[in-house]
Amino acid sequence: MAKAYDVMAATCPSRVVLHRIGARWTVFVVTALSDGPMRFSALKAHIEGITPKVLTETLRALNYDGLVDRLDFGGQPPHVEYQLTDLGRSLLVPLAAVRAWAEDHVPDVEDAHRRFVDDLAPTRTDGSAPIG
């Protein structure tokens, strides 16, 4: 019988797993590696906005958690590639669903942002258009 975990419990180890999956760059790195092994420079070029430091930290964390393998081919200059493990590949379906949801709901979220900002805008006491 599988052990029951409760992500809402502060001491539950599943919280650590969920934290890693929800980390800012995890989805992008896992998605980038979905087509096969990539070198560090190719990953950095593919994932716009990620710094070398953050990419290094993310790859190390994913390697530590067993989601990514670091393949060192040695040689001069050094040749290193990263690839998803079987465990990492098992994340692709749920991440694809989250990605599809995000892409499908961009207009809804943008509308919510506008409504939120509009609600914060000060209004005139006479009921006319907002100030500013």
Secondary structure, DSSP 8 states (H G I E B T S, - for coil): ------TTSTT-HHHHHHHHHTSTTHHHHHHHGGGS-EEHHHHHHHSTT--HHHHHHHHHHHHHTTSEEEEE--TTTT-EEEEE-HHHHTTHHHHHHHHHHHHHTHHHHHHHHHHHHHHHS---TTS-S---
